[in-house]
Structure formats: C-alpha cells, structure tokens
Amino acid sequence: MHPNPAARLPAKLHRRVCLVLTEDAVLAEELLARKKLAAEVAGRLSDRALLVRPGRLDAVLDELRKMGHTPQVVGK
C-alpha cells in the first residue's frame, strides 16, 4: 500500500533556530553523552541534527571547542 501523495503531514516552521549538524549519528551520540552539552540541546531533529536551546549557541560553541572540535558557524 502506497501513501497518498496528496496526504498532508503536520509540520512546524521555526525561524532563527540554531542547529548542530554532525558528520554521523555516532558523533551526535557522543555530544549528547556530555552533560554540559546535552543540557543546551532542546531536541534531536534527526540522527545527525541537534536543536540548540534559544540563546545558548555561544555556550554550545564553547563546549564543542573544549571537546576539541572546530565547529563551522554558518549564518551568525
């Protein structure tokens, strides 16, 4: 049985959100395992995309750098 192509899917549009996009799901799991970083994550949008809590981007960037990562910031 194929889904109806005209079926509607609920969706939310968010403006001005910050995401952490990782190269793979394993890295996303490693980031979430770190308590300080996990506290700044509002949710997981996919296996590689983490939604950052509003106003917490700088704290996330600081924590990523402490972990030895070099995050690329786009659109700040």
HTML snippet that shows the backbone in 3Dmol.js (N, CA, C, O; Angstrom):
<script src="https://3Dmol.org/build/3Dmol-min.js"></script>
<div id="view" style="width:600px;height:400px;position:relative"></div>
<script>
const pdb = `
ATOM      1  N   MET A   1       0.836  -1.178   0.000  1.00  0.00           N
ATOM      2  CA  MET A   1       0.000   0.000   0.000  1.00  0.00           C
ATOM      3  C   MET A   1       0.882   1.243   0.000  1.00  0.00           C
ATOM      4  O   MET A   1       1.735   1.399   0.873  1.00  0.00           O
ATOM      5  N   HIS A   2       0.683   2.110  -0.957  1.00  0.00           N
ATOM      6  CA  HIS A   2       1.480   3.332  -1.076  1.00  0.00           C
ATOM      7  C   HIS A   2       0.759   4.487  -0.398  1.00  0.00           C
ATOM      8  O   HIS A   2      -0.467   4.581  -0.463  1.00  0.00           O
ATOM      9  N   PRO A   3       1.518   5.369   0.254  1.00  0.00           N
ATOM     10  CA  PRO A   3       0.879   6.524   0.880  1.00  0.00           C
ATOM     11  C   PRO A   3       0.274   7.438  -0.175  1.00  0.00           C
ATOM     12  O   PRO A   3       0.769   7.526  -1.299  1.00  0.00           O
ATOM     13  N   ASN A   4      -0.782   8.104   0.198  1.00  0.00           N
ATOM     14  CA  ASN A   4      -1.456   9.050  -0.682  1.00  0.00           C
ATOM     15  C   ASN A   4      -0.556  10.269  -0.872  1.00  0.00           C
ATOM     16  O   ASN A   4      -0.243  10.950   0.105  1.00  0.00           O
ATOM     17  N   PRO A   5      -0.133  10.561  -2.102  1.00  0.00           N
ATOM     18  CA  PRO A   5       0.765  11.709  -2.308  1.00  0.00           C
ATOM     19  C   PRO A   5       0.115  13.044  -1.951  1.00  0.00           C
ATOM     20  O   PRO A   5       0.814  14.031  -1.719  1.00  0.00           O
ATOM     21  N   ALA A   6      -1.212  13.082  -1.905  1.00  0.00           N
ATOM     22  CA  ALA A   6      -1.897  14.322  -1.557  1.00  0.00           C
ATOM     23  C   ALA A   6      -2.140  14.436  -0.051  1.00  0.00           C
ATOM     24  O   ALA A   6      -2.682  15.438   0.415  1.00  0.00           O
ATOM     25  N   ALA A   7      -1.741  13.416   0.709  1.00  0.00           N
ATOM     26  CA  ALA A   7      -1.951  13.452   2.161  1.00  0.00           C
ATOM     27  C   ALA A   7      -1.135  14.581   2.774  1.00  0.00           C
ATOM     28  O   ALA A   7      -0.032  14.880   2.317  1.00  0.00           O
ATOM     29  N   ARG A   8      -1.671  15.191   3.791  1.00  0.00           N
ATOM     30  CA  ARG A   8      -0.991  16.301   4.461  1.00  0.00           C
ATOM     31  C   ARG A   8      -0.238  15.788   5.669  1.00  0.00           C
ATOM     32  O   ARG A   8      -0.727  14.936   6.411  1.00  0.00           O
ATOM     33  N   LEU A   9       0.950  16.316   5.853  1.00  0.00           N
ATOM     34  CA  LEU A   9       1.761  15.983   7.010  1.00  0.00           C
ATOM     35  C   LEU A   9       1.877  17.212   7.892  1.00  0.00           C
ATOM     36  O   LEU A   9       2.116  18.310   7.388  1.00  0.00           O
ATOM     37  N   PRO A  10       1.713  17.051   9.192  1.00  0.00           N
ATOM     38  CA  PRO A  10       1.885  18.210  10.066  1.00  0.00           C
ATOM     39  C   PRO A  10       3.344  18.644  10.079  1.00  0.00           C
ATOM     40  O   PRO A  10       4.246  17.807  10.114  1.00  0.00           O
ATOM     41  N   ALA A  11       3.570  19.937  10.050  1.00  0.00           N
ATOM     42  CA  ALA A  11       4.935  20.460  10.062  1.00  0.00           C
ATOM     43  C   ALA A  11       4.962  21.768  10.835  1.00  0.00           C
ATOM     44  O   ALA A  11       3.978  22.506  10.874  1.00  0.00           O
ATOM     45  N   LYS A  12       6.105  22.038  11.447  1.00  0.00           N
ATOM     46  CA  LYS A  12       6.302  23.308  12.150  1.00  0.00           C
ATOM     47  C   LYS A  12       7.423  24.059  11.463  1.00  0.00           C
ATOM     48  O   LYS A  12       8.430  23.468  11.073  1.00  0.00           O
ATOM     49  N   LEU A  13       7.253  25.340  11.319  1.00  0.00           N
ATOM     50  CA  LEU A  13       8.287  26.193  10.758  1.00  0.00           C
ATOM     51  C   LEU A  13       8.876  27.008  11.896  1.00  0.00           C
ATOM     52  O   LEU A  13       8.162  27.728  12.594  1.00  0.00           O
ATOM     53  N   HIS A  14      10.173  26.889  12.074  1.00  0.00           N
ATOM     54  CA  HIS A  14      10.863  27.635  13.123  1.00  0.00           C
ATOM     55  C   HIS A  14      11.834  28.599  12.466  1.00  0.00           C
ATOM     56  O   HIS A  14      12.586  28.224  11.567  1.00  0.00           O
ATOM     57  N   ARG A  15      11.813  29.810  12.909  1.00  0.00           N
ATOM     58  CA  ARG A  15      12.751  30.811  12.396  1.00  0.00           C
ATOM     59  C   ARG A  15      13.817  31.085  13.436  1.00  0.00           C
ATOM     60  O   ARG A  15      13.573  31.014  14.640  1.00  0.00           O
ATOM     61  N   ARG A  16      14.999  31.398  12.948  1.00  0.00           N
ATOM     62  CA  ARG A  16      16.117  31.778  13.826  1.00  0.00           C
ATOM     63  C   ARG A  16      16.441  30.712  14.863  1.00  0.00           C
ATOM     64  O   ARG A  16      16.567  31.007  16.052  1.00  0.00           O
ATOM     65  N   VAL A  17      16.572  29.501  14.415  1.00  0.00           N
ATOM     66  CA  VAL A  17      16.994  28.428  15.311  1.00  0.00           C
ATOM     67  C   VAL A  17      18.439  28.075  15.010  1.00  0.00           C
ATOM     68  O   VAL A  17      18.940  28.323  13.913  1.00  0.00           O
ATOM     69  N   CYS A  18      19.095  27.495  15.993  1.00  0.00           N
ATOM     70  CA  CYS A  18      20.471  27.057  15.825  1.00  0.00           C
ATOM     71  C   CYS A  18      20.499  25.536  15.873  1.00  0.00           C
ATOM     72  O   CYS A  18      19.861  24.908  16.718  1.00  0.00           O
ATOM     73  N   LEU A  19      21.244  24.972  14.959  1.00  0.00           N
ATOM     74  CA  LEU A  19      21.375  23.528  14.871  1.00  0.00           C
ATOM     75  C   LEU A  19      22.837  23.139  14.954  1.00  0.00           C
ATOM     76  O   LEU A  19      23.718  23.886  14.529  1.00  0.00           O
ATOM     77  N   VAL A  20      23.084  21.973  15.501  1.00  0.00           N
ATOM     78  CA  VAL A  20      24.391  21.349  15.410  1.00  0.00           C
ATOM     79  C   VAL A  20      24.197  20.179  14.445  1.00  0.00           C
ATOM     80  O   VAL A  20      23.437  19.253  14.725  1.00  0.00           O
ATOM     81  N   LEU A  21      24.889  20.231  13.311  1.00  0.00           N
ATOM     82  CA  LEU A  21      24.833  19.157  12.322  1.00  0.00           C
ATOM     83  C   LEU A  21      26.143  18.387  12.384  1.00  0.00           C
ATOM     84  O   LEU A  21      27.215  18.960  12.189  1.00  0.00           O
ATOM     85  N   THR A  22      26.058  17.103  12.651  1.00  0.00           N
ATOM     86  CA  THR A  22      27.259  16.287  12.776  1.00  0.00           C
ATOM     87  C   THR A  22      27.467  15.465  11.517  1.00  0.00           C
ATOM     88  O   THR A  22      26.550  15.279  10.717  1.00  0.00           O
ATOM     89  N   GLU A  23      28.694  14.974  11.354  1.00  0.00           N
ATOM     90  CA  GLU A  23      29.011  14.162  10.180  1.00  0.00           C
ATOM     91  C   GLU A  23      28.323  12.808  10.206  1.00  0.00           C
ATOM     92  O   GLU A  23      28.020  12.238   9.158  1.00  0.00           O
ATOM     93  N   ASP A  24      28.075  12.285  11.420  1.00  0.00           N
ATOM     94  CA  ASP A  24      27.406  10.993  11.522  1.00  0.00           C
ATOM     95  C   ASP A  24      26.658  10.890  12.846  1.00  0.00           C
ATOM     96  O   ASP A  24      26.830  11.724  13.736  1.00  0.00           O
ATOM     97  N   ALA A  25      25.831   9.866  12.965  1.00  0.00           N
ATOM     98  CA  ALA A  25      25.000   9.683  14.154  1.00  0.00           C
ATOM     99  C   ALA A  25      25.837   9.372  15.397  1.00  0.00           C
ATOM    100  O   ALA A  25      25.450   9.732  16.509  1.00  0.00           O
ATOM    101  N   VAL A  26      26.969   8.713  15.217  1.00  0.00           N
ATOM    102  CA  VAL A  26      27.823   8.358  16.354  1.00  0.00           C
ATOM    103  C   VAL A  26      28.340   9.624  17.036  1.00  0.00           C
ATOM    104  O   VAL A  26      28.358   9.704  18.264  1.00  0.00           O
ATOM    105  N   LEU A  27      28.751  10.591  16.259  1.00  0.00           N
ATOM    106  CA  LEU A  27      29.241  11.846  16.833  1.00  0.00           C
ATOM    107  C   LEU A  27      28.114  12.574  17.575  1.00  0.00           C
ATOM    108  O   LEU A  27      28.347  13.136  18.646  1.00  0.00           O
ATOM    109  N   ALA A  28      26.923  12.570  17.030  1.00  0.00           N
ATOM    110  CA  ALA A  28      25.790  13.194  17.718  1.00  0.00           C
ATOM    111  C   ALA A  28      25.562  12.523  19.073  1.00  0.00           C
ATOM    112  O   ALA A  28      25.275  13.202  20.059  1.00  0.00           O
ATOM    113  N   GLU A  29      25.687  11.207  19.125  1.00  0.00           N
ATOM    114  CA  GLU A  29      25.526  10.477  20.395  1.00  0.00           C
ATOM    115  C   GLU A  29      26.622  10.879  21.388  1.00  0.00           C
ATOM    116  O   GLU A  29      26.353  11.050  22.577  1.00  0.00           O
ATOM    117  N   GLU A  30      27.843  11.026  20.901  1.00  0.00           N
ATOM    118  CA  GLU A  30      28.950  11.446  21.758  1.00  0.00           C
ATOM    119  C   GLU A  30      28.692  12.835  22.342  1.00  0.00           C
ATOM    120  O   GLU A  30      28.972  13.079  23.516  1.00  0.00           O
ATOM    121  N   LEU A  31      28.163  13.734  21.529  1.00  0.00           N
ATOM    122  CA  LEU A  31      27.872  15.081  22.012  1.00  0.00           C
ATOM    123  C   LEU A  31      26.785  15.044  23.078  1.00  0.00           C
ATOM    124  O   LEU A  31      26.887  15.733  24.093  1.00  0.00           O
ATOM    125  N   LEU A  32      25.755  14.252  22.856  1.00  0.00           N
ATOM    126  CA  LEU A  32      24.662  14.158  23.823  1.00  0.00           C
ATOM    127  C   LEU A  32      25.089  13.462  25.113  1.00  0.00           C
ATOM    128  O   LEU A  32      24.452  13.638  26.152  1.00  0.00           O
ATOM    129  N   ALA A  33      26.148  12.682  25.053  1.00  0.00           N
ATOM    130  CA  ALA A  33      26.638  11.998  26.249  1.00  0.00           C
ATOM    131  C   ALA A  33      27.348  12.962  27.194  1.00  0.00           C
ATOM    132  O   ALA A  33      27.543  12.651  28.369  1.00  0.00           O
ATOM    133  N   ARG A  34      27.731  14.114  26.692  1.00  0.00           N
ATOM    134  CA  ARG A  34      28.398  15.126  27.517  1.00  0.00           C
ATOM    135  C   ARG A  34      27.327  15.980  28.192  1.00  0.00           C
ATOM    136  O   ARG A  34      26.584  16.687  27.511  1.00  0.00           O
ATOM    137  N   LYS A  35      27.239  15.923  29.511  1.00  0.00           N
ATOM    138  CA  LYS A  35      26.145  16.557  30.257  1.00  0.00           C
ATOM    139  C   LYS A  35      26.002  18.048  29.982  1.00  0.00           C
ATOM    140  O   LYS A  35      24.889  18.539  29.787  1.00  0.00           O
ATOM    141  N   LYS A  36      27.113  18.769  29.964  1.00  0.00           N
ATOM    142  CA  LYS A  36      27.046  20.217  29.744  1.00  0.00           C
ATOM    143  C   LYS A  36      26.455  20.539  28.376  1.00  0.00           C
ATOM    144  O   LYS A  36      25.687  21.490  28.229  1.00  0.00           O
ATOM    145  N   LEU A  37      26.815  19.746  27.391  1.00  0.00           N
ATOM    146  CA  LEU A  37      26.312  19.989  26.045  1.00  0.00           C
ATOM    147  C   LEU A  37      24.865  19.516  25.910  1.00  0.00           C
ATOM    148  O   LEU A  37      24.044  20.194  25.293  1.00  0.00           O
ATOM    149  N   ALA A  38      24.559  18.373  26.475  1.00  0.00           N
ATOM    150  CA  ALA A  38      23.196  17.838  26.394  1.00  0.00           C
ATOM    151  C   ALA A  38      22.191  18.796  27.030  1.00  0.00           C
ATOM    152  O   ALA A  38      21.043  18.868  26.592  1.00  0.00           O
ATOM    153  N   ALA A  39      22.615  19.533  28.063  1.00  0.00           N
ATOM    154  CA  ALA A  39      21.724  20.490  28.723  1.00  0.00           C
ATOM    155  C   ALA A  39      21.340  21.642  27.806  1.00  0.00           C
ATOM    156  O   ALA A  39      20.316  22.291  28.020  1.00  0.00           O
ATOM    157  N   GLU A  40      22.148  21.900  26.793  1.00  0.00           N
ATOM    158  CA  GLU A  40      21.899  23.007  25.870  1.00  0.00           C
ATOM    159  C   GLU A  40      21.110  22.573  24.633  1.00  0.00           C
ATOM    160  O   GLU A  40      20.778  23.402  23.785  1.00  0.00           O
ATOM    161  N   VAL A  41      20.811  21.288  24.530  1.00  0.00           N
ATOM    162  CA  VAL A  41      20.097  20.754  23.371  1.00  0.00           C
ATOM    163  C   VAL A  41      18.613  20.644  23.702  1.00  0.00           C
ATOM    164  O   VAL A  41      18.228  20.021  24.691  1.00  0.00           O
ATOM    165  N   ALA A  42      17.787  21.260  22.857  1.00  0.00           N
ATOM    166  CA  ALA A  42      16.337  21.237  23.067  1.00  0.00           C
ATOM    167  C   ALA A  42      15.707  19.978  22.482  1.00  0.00           C
ATOM    168  O   ALA A  42      14.639  19.551  22.921  1.00  0.00           O
ATOM    169  N   GLY A  43      16.365  19.389  21.494  1.00  0.00           N
ATOM    170  CA  GLY A  43      15.810  18.196  20.874  1.00  0.00           C
ATOM    171  C   GLY A  43      16.686  17.691  19.762  1.00  0.00           C
ATOM    172  O   GLY A  43      17.653  18.334  19.354  1.00  0.00           O
ATOM    173  N   ARG A  44      16.323  16.528  19.285  1.00  0.00           N
ATOM    174  CA  ARG A  44      17.061  15.899  18.190  1.00  0.00           C
ATOM    175  C   ARG A  44      16.131  15.827  16.995  1.00  0.00           C
ATOM    176  O   ARG A  44      15.069  15.209  17.066  1.00  0.00           O
ATOM    177  N   LEU A  45      16.526  16.456  15.896  1.00  0.00           N
ATOM    178  CA  LEU A  45      15.668  16.509  14.716  1.00  0.00           C
ATOM    179  C   LEU A  45      15.881  15.325  13.782  1.00  0.00           C
ATOM    180  O   LEU A  45      14.986  14.946  13.026  1.00  0.00           O
ATOM    181  N   SER A  46      17.072  14.748  13.843  1.00  0.00           N
ATOM    182  CA  SER A  46      17.390  13.555  13.059  1.00  0.00           C
ATOM    183  C   SER A  46      18.559  12.867  13.753  1.00  0.00           C
ATOM    184  O   SER A  46      18.976  13.289  14.831  1.00  0.00           O
ATOM    185  N   ASP A  47      19.082  11.828  13.153  1.00  0.00           N
ATOM    186  CA  ASP A  47      20.211  11.143  13.786  1.00  0.00           C
ATOM    187  C   ASP A  47      21.476  11.993  13.793  1.00  0.00           C
ATOM    188  O   ASP A  47      22.409  11.694  14.539  1.00  0.00           O
ATOM    189  N   ARG A  48      21.528  13.060  12.966  1.00  0.00           N
ATOM    190  CA  ARG A  48      22.708  13.921  12.885  1.00  0.00           C
ATOM    191  C   ARG A  48      22.449  15.377  13.248  1.00  0.00           C
ATOM    192  O   ARG A  48      23.393  16.166  13.298  1.00  0.00           O
ATOM    193  N   ALA A  49      21.197  15.758  13.505  1.00  0.00           N
ATOM    194  CA  ALA A  49      20.852  17.170  13.744  1.00  0.00           C
ATOM    195  C   ALA A  49      20.301  17.378  15.150  1.00  0.00           C
ATOM    196  O   ALA A  49      19.326  16.747  15.558  1.00  0.00           O
ATOM    197  N   LEU A  50      20.959  18.288  15.882  1.00  0.00           N
ATOM    198  CA  LEU A  50      20.550  18.619  17.240  1.00  0.00           C
ATOM    199  C   LEU A  50      20.071  20.072  17.272  1.00  0.00           C
ATOM    200  O   LEU A  50      20.715  20.955  16.706  1.00  0.00           O
ATOM    201  N   LEU A  51      18.955  20.310  17.927  1.00  0.00           N
ATOM    202  CA  LEU A  51      18.385  21.651  18.049  1.00  0.00           C
ATOM    203  C   LEU A  51      18.886  22.288  19.334  1.00  0.00           C
ATOM    204  O   LEU A  51      18.708  21.739  20.422  1.00  0.00           O
ATOM    205  N   VAL A  52      19.513  23.447  19.203  1.00  0.00           N
ATOM    206  CA  VAL A  52      20.094  24.159  20.345  1.00  0.00           C
ATOM    207  C   VAL A  52      19.023  25.033  20.994  1.00  0.00           C
ATOM    208  O   VAL A  52      18.217  25.666  20.310  1.00  0.00           O
ATOM    209  N   ARG A  53      19.030  25.055  22.327  1.00  0.00           N
ATOM    210  CA  ARG A  53      18.082  25.900  23.056  1.00  0.00           C
ATOM    211  C   ARG A  53      18.296  27.369  22.674  1.00  0.00           C
ATOM    212  O   ARG A  53      19.428  27.787  22.431  1.00  0.00           O
ATOM    213  N   PRO A  54      17.217  28.148  22.621  1.00  0.00           N
ATOM    214  CA  PRO A  54      17.342  29.572  22.253  1.00  0.00           C
ATOM    215  C   PRO A  54      18.336  30.301  23.148  1.00  0.00           C
ATOM    216  O   PRO A  54      18.318  30.147  24.370  1.00  0.00           O
ATOM    217  N   GLY A  55      19.200  31.094  22.528  1.00  0.00           N
ATOM    218  CA  GLY A  55      20.161  31.902  23.262  1.00  0.00           C
ATOM    219  C   GLY A  55      21.360  31.147  23.813  1.00  0.00           C
ATOM    220  O   GLY A  55      22.145  31.720  24.568  1.00  0.00           O
ATOM    221  N   ARG A  56      21.523  29.889  23.461  1.00  0.00           N
ATOM    222  CA  ARG A  56      22.590  29.073  24.044  1.00  0.00           C
ATOM    223  C   ARG A  56      23.676  28.701  23.039  1.00  0.00           C
ATOM    224  O   ARG A  56      24.504  27.837  23.326  1.00  0.00           O
ATOM    225  N   LEU A  57      23.689  29.330  21.878  1.00  0.00           N
ATOM    226  CA  LEU A  57      24.671  28.988  20.856  1.00  0.00           C
ATOM    227  C   LEU A  57      26.102  29.173  21.343  1.00  0.00           C
ATOM    228  O   LEU A  57      26.940  28.296  21.137  1.00  0.00           O
ATOM    229  N   ASP A  58      26.393  30.296  21.984  1.00  0.00           N
ATOM    230  CA  ASP A  58      27.771  30.546  22.434  1.00  0.00           C
ATOM    231  C   ASP A  58      28.235  29.493  23.430  1.00  0.00           C
ATOM    232  O   ASP A  58      29.388  29.064  23.385  1.00  0.00           O
ATOM    233  N   ALA A  59      27.352  29.073  24.327  1.00  0.00           N
ATOM    234  CA  ALA A  59      27.701  28.029  25.292  1.00  0.00           C
ATOM    235  C   ALA A  59      27.984  26.702  24.577  1.00  0.00           C
ATOM    236  O   ALA A  59      28.893  25.964  24.957  1.00  0.00           O
ATOM    237  N   VAL A  60      27.206  26.413  23.554  1.00  0.00           N
ATOM    238  CA  VAL A  60      27.416  25.180  22.784  1.00  0.00           C
ATOM    239  C   VAL A  60      28.747  25.245  22.046  1.00  0.00           C
ATOM    240  O   VAL A  60      29.507  24.276  22.044  1.00  0.00           O
ATOM    241  N   LEU A  61      29.029  26.378  21.423  1.00  0.00           N
ATOM    242  CA  LEU A  61      30.293  26.533  20.699  1.00  0.00           C
ATOM    243  C   LEU A  61      31.479  26.397  21.651  1.00  0.00           C
ATOM    244  O   LEU A  61      32.469  25.746  21.318  1.00  0.00           O
ATOM    245  N   ASP A  62      31.386  27.002  22.826  1.00  0.00           N
ATOM    246  CA  ASP A  62      32.468  26.894  23.820  1.00  0.00           C
ATOM    247  C   ASP A  62      32.690  25.440  24.218  1.00  0.00           C
ATOM    248  O   ASP A  62      33.829  24.978  24.291  1.00  0.00           O
ATOM    249  N   GLU A  63      31.613  24.726  24.472  1.00  0.00           N
ATOM    250  CA  GLU A  63      31.733  23.334  24.897  1.00  0.00           C
ATOM    251  C   GLU A  63      32.291  22.458  23.780  1.00  0.00           C
ATOM    252  O   GLU A  63      33.102  21.567  24.036  1.00  0.00           O
ATOM    253  N   LEU A  64      31.863  22.704  22.545  1.00  0.00           N
ATOM    254  CA  LEU A  64      32.405  21.935  21.410  1.00  0.00           C
ATOM    255  C   LEU A  64      33.912  22.169  21.284  1.00  0.00           C
ATOM    256  O   LEU A  64      34.670  21.232  21.035  1.00  0.00           O
ATOM    257  N   ARG A  65      34.335  23.402  21.455  1.00  0.00           N
ATOM    258  CA  ARG A  65      35.769  23.707  21.366  1.00  0.00           C
ATOM    259  C   ARG A  65      36.548  23.054  22.498  1.00  0.00           C
ATOM    260  O   ARG A  65      37.662  22.576  22.282  1.00  0.00           O
ATOM    261  N   LYS A  66      35.975  23.024  23.716  1.00  0.00           N
ATOM    262  CA  LYS A  66      36.624  22.336  24.836  1.00  0.00           C
ATOM    263  C   LYS A  66      36.794  20.845  24.549  1.00  0.00           C
ATOM    264  O   LYS A  66      37.734  20.212  25.031  1.00  0.00           O
ATOM    265  N   MET A  67      35.875  20.294  23.758  1.00  0.00           N
ATOM    266  CA  MET A  67      35.940  18.876  23.404  1.00  0.00           C
ATOM    267  C   MET A  67      36.937  18.617  22.275  1.00  0.00           C
ATOM    268  O   MET A  67      37.186  17.467  21.914  1.00  0.00           O
ATOM    269  N   GLY A  68      37.514  19.704  21.713  1.00  0.00           N
ATOM    270  CA  GLY A  68      38.494  19.545  20.650  1.00  0.00           C
ATOM    271  C   GLY A  68      37.915  19.658  19.250  1.00  0.00           C
ATOM    272  O   GLY A  68      38.614  19.402  18.269  1.00  0.00           O
ATOM    273  N   HIS A  69      36.656  20.034  19.147  1.00  0.00           N
ATOM    274  CA  HIS A  69      36.019  20.197  17.835  1.00  0.00           C
ATOM    275  C   HIS A  69      36.240  21.616  17.318  1.00  0.00           C
ATOM    276  O   HIS A  69      36.473  22.545  18.091  1.00  0.00           O
ATOM    277  N   THR A  70      36.165  21.762  16.024  1.00  0.00           N
ATOM    278  CA  THR A  70      36.273  23.080  15.403  1.00  0.00           C
ATOM    279  C   THR A  70      34.983  23.337  14.629  1.00  0.00           C
ATOM    280  O   THR A  70      34.932  23.118  13.418  1.00  0.00           O
ATOM    281  N   PRO A  71      33.934  23.804  15.323  1.00  0.00           N
ATOM    282  CA  PRO A  71      32.643  23.980  14.664  1.00  0.00           C
ATOM    283  C   PRO A  71      32.689  25.075  13.606  1.00  0.00           C
ATOM    284  O   PRO A  71      33.344  26.104  13.772  1.00  0.00           O
ATOM    285  N   GLN A  72      31.986  24.825  12.531  1.00  0.00           N
ATOM    286  CA  GLN A  72      31.836  25.819  11.463  1.00  0.00           C
ATOM    287  C   GLN A  72      30.493  26.500  11.681  1.00  0.00           C
ATOM    288  O   GLN A  72      29.455  25.839  11.717  1.00  0.00           O
ATOM    289  N   VAL A  73      30.514  27.813  11.826  1.00  0.00           N
ATOM    290  CA  VAL A  73      29.287  28.568  12.061  1.00  0.00           C
ATOM    291  C   VAL A  73      28.867  29.195  10.740  1.00  0.00           C
ATOM    292  O   VAL A  73      29.651  29.872  10.075  1.00  0.00           O
ATOM    293  N   VAL A  74      27.609  28.953  10.376  1.00  0.00           N
ATOM    294  CA  VAL A  74      27.067  29.493   9.128  1.00  0.00           C
ATOM    295  C   VAL A  74      25.884  30.387   9.484  1.00  0.00           C
ATOM    296  O   VAL A  74      24.978  29.969  10.205  1.00  0.00           O
ATOM    297  N   GLY A  75      25.896  31.606   8.981  1.00  0.00           N
ATOM    298  CA  GLY A  75      24.754  32.496   9.145  1.00  0.00           C
ATOM    299  C   GLY A  75      24.629  33.211  10.463  1.00  0.00           C
ATOM    300  O   GLY A  75      23.548  33.706  10.780  1.00  0.00           O
ATOM    301  N   LYS A  76      25.686  33.291  11.248  1.00  0.00           N
ATOM    302  CA  LYS A  76      25.608  34.011  12.529  1.00  0.00           C
ATOM    303  C   LYS A  76      25.873  35.459  12.312  1.00  0.00           C
ATOM    304  O   LYS A  76      25.854  36.240  13.264  1.00  0.00           O
TER     305      LYS A  76
END
`;
const viewer = $3Dmol.createViewer("view");
viewer.addModel(pdb, "pdb");
viewer.setStyle({}, {cartoon: {color: "spectrum"}});
viewer.zoomTo();
viewer.render();
</script>
